[in-house]
Amino acid sequence: MAALTVIDLGRREYAEMVALQERLAELRLEGSVGDLLLLLEHPPTYTLGRRSEPSDLLHDSGWYEERGIAICETPRGGKVTYHGPGQLVAYPIVDLRGVGAQPSGADRVDVAGFVAALEQSMSGALAEWGLATGRIEGLTGLWVDDDRPDRADFEGADAASAAPGLARGSIRKIGSIGLKIRRGVSTHGLSINVSCNLDPFDWINSCGIEACRATSIAAELGEEGPSVAAVGAAVAGRLADGLGLKTTEGRAAEIDLTEAQRVDSVA
């Protein structure tokens, strides 16, 4: 069974991680490295996906700078989202030509199947702490719904049926997915709000969805919840299972990173 090497990178600057992913994607295409899953956190950062619009930022750049939040453009799909301490970010550098069922046709990969595997890994991981989450057709990411207390209840959920719940705040976003696929290799990936500050989500038109209220594991449990590392381990295990891979533990040095490059390093 092929391996998914999981590397915990701690807290890292967003721009550094974009450059790292581009380098690792090239190495993956060459076959110099195997499939990787990078687990990390970012300092406070808004990232602008390829479909972002100026109106997605509700204030000028100086307003965000005063609050210590960087703004970075990103090559992933989607619109604006927030990353910050207490949020799990997972970047899979995976050759999709080697996982799952392969569509017919030259150079085609099953992107929809890969997105489904990401969604299922997120939802399955959160279920380990008793949180029922699911996808809503027409809306990106992973959601909590007070009227859907079981994961199975999300079957058939769509944007139209979710509109009233979004308006009254009973439907809340807990995770995001944004990918870039180049020559069959994935970069960027997913995020889950574990214990992060939720205020910055109110300062943007989050993911282009009006009245999109964010939540976190800590906010939903109302008590001390799991650590970012624990959620990352749960996601990694479930994603590997979904892709038919086995997990192995890697180290930052294997991809030419040092501990001193961590934002939270004491070095």
N, C-alpha and C positions, 0 to 999 in steps of 0.2 A: 504494500500500500504506500502510495506517495505521501510525502510529508508536507504539512503546513507549519513553517517555523514561526513561532510567536515571540516577538521581541518587545519587552516593556521599556519604553524610552523616557519615562518620566515627563516632565513639563518642558516643552520645546517651542521655540518661536515658529510662527506659521510659515513665513517665507523660507526658512531653513528646511522645513519639512516638504514644501512644494519642490524645491530643488532636489532634495534627497529622493523623493518619489520618482522624479524624472530620470535620475541616474539609475535607480534600482530597476525601473521598468525596462531600460535599455539592457541592463545586465540579464534581466529575466528573458528578454527576447533572444539574447545571445546564448542562453542556457548556462550562463556563468553562476547564477543563483537559482534556487528553487522558489516555490511559492512562499510568500511571506505575509505575516499579519503584524503590523506595527500598532502597538497600543500606547497611547499617550494622552496628555492634556496640553492645552494651549493657554498662554496668558490671554487676558481679555482682548478679543479680536472679532471684528465683523468681516466676513468674507463675502465677496460679491461674485456670484456665479455668472455664467455666460448670458443668462436671461435677465439679469438684474437691470433695474431702471432707476434713474435718479430719485424718483418718488419713494423708493423703498427705504431710503434713509430719511427719517422724519426731522432731522436737525442737520446743521452744517458741520463740516469736518472739525472745526474748532471746538464745537460743543462736545463732541465725542472725545477729542484730545484732552480736554479739561478733566474728563472722567476716566482717563487712562486707558481708553479703548482704541486700539489700532484699527485701521481700515485697509484691507488687502483685496486686490482682485485675484481671482482664482480661475484656472482652466476647467474646473469641474462644471457639470450641468447644474441647472437650478438657479435660484435667485439668492437673496441675501440671507445669511444666518449668523448666529452668534456662537463663538467658542469661548470658554473660560475655565478657570480652575474649578474642579468639582464636576466636570463633564468628561465622560469617556469619549475619546476619539479613537476610531479603529480604521487603519488604512490597509486594505488587502492589496498586495502586489501579486496578482494571481493571473496565470496564463489560462484563460477561459477555454482554450482549445483542448485542455487536458482534463477538464472536469465536467461532469454531467453529460446529458445527451447533446449531441452536436447536430445543429440544423443542417439540412442539405444545402449545397451551394458552396462555392469556393470562398474561403476566408470569412465565413460567417460563424458567429458564436452566439450562444444562448444568453443574451444579456438579460432578458426577462426572467429566465430561470435563476440567474445569479442574483438579481435584485430580490427575487422571492426567497432565496436562501439567506440573504442578509436580513430581510424582514423577519423570517422565521427564527433566525438565531437571536435577534433582539427580543422578540416576543417570548420565546422559550426561556431565555435567560431571566427576564423580568418575572416570569411565572414562578421562578424558584423563590422569589420573595413575596409571592402571593398577589402580584399585580397582573390583572387581566388587561392586555393591550392588543391592538390589531391595526390593520391597514384600512383605509377608507378610499374606495375607488374614486379617482379624480382629485385626491389630495395626496401630497407626498408625505412620507414619513410614517411614524408610529404614534398611535393615539390611545388615550384613556377616555372612557365614556362612562359616566355615572349610571347610564341606562343599559350598559352592556357589562354585567359583572363577570362574564366568562369569556374566554378567548373565542369560543365558538359563536358567540353572539355577534361578532363582527362580520360573519358570513353575509354577503350581500350589501354591506354598508356602502353608501356612496355619498358624493358631495351634496346632492339634493336633500337626502334624508338627514344629513348631518348639519345642515344650515341652521335650524333652530337651536340645536345644542351648542354650536359654535357661538351663536349670538348670546346665549345666556351663560356661557362658561362651563357647561356640564361636559363638554368635549374639549380636551386639552392635549396639546402636543408634547410628547415626552422624548421623541427621537427623530433624527433626520437622516436621509440618505442622499448623497450627491456623488456621482461617479464620472470618471473619464475613462473611456475605453479606447486604446490605440493599438492597432494591429493585434487585437485579441487579448491584450494585457490590461488589467484594471489598475487604476490609481484612485486616490481619494477614497471615500467610503461612507462611514456612518458615524453618528454621534448619539449618545444617550445622556440625558440630564440626570446625574446621580445626586449631587448635593450642591449644585452650582447656584450662584446668585441669579434669580430669574428676572430682576429688574431690567437688564439690558434688552431682553426680548420685547419689552414694552416700548422701547425707543426706536424700533424699526417696524416696517411692514413685513413681519417675519415670513420668509419663504413666499412672499407675494400674496399671502392669505390675510384678508382683512378680518379683524376680530379673532385673530389666532392667539389664544391664550396658552402660554407655556407652563409646563409643570415639571416636576422632578420626582425621582424615587423618594427622596426625603420628604418632599411636600405631600406626597400621596400617602405615605406610611404614617406620617405624623409622629414619628419616633426616630431614634437613631437607626439608620438603614445601613446597607452594605457600603463598603469602600469602593472607590473607582477601580482598584485593582481586582477586587472580587468580582465585580460585574464584568470587567474585561476578560477574566479567566472563564467565566460562564459563557460569554459570547463566543470566545475563541473555540471552546470545546464544541459548542453546538454548530458553529459555522463549519468547522472541520468535518463533523459528522454529515452535515448537509451536502458537502462537496465530495464526500467519499475519501477524505484525507485523514491522516493521523497527525496530532499535534506533537511538536518537539519544541523545547525551549531554546531560544537563541539569546545572544548578547549584543549590545550596541557596538562593541568593538568589531564584531563580524561584518558590520556594514560601515566600518570606518568612522564611527562616532565615539566621542569620549564622554565620560560622565561630567566633565567640566563644561560641556556645551549645554547642559541642562539649565533651564531658566531658574529652577529651584535648587541648583547645586550650591553647596557651601564652599566649593573649591575657589 
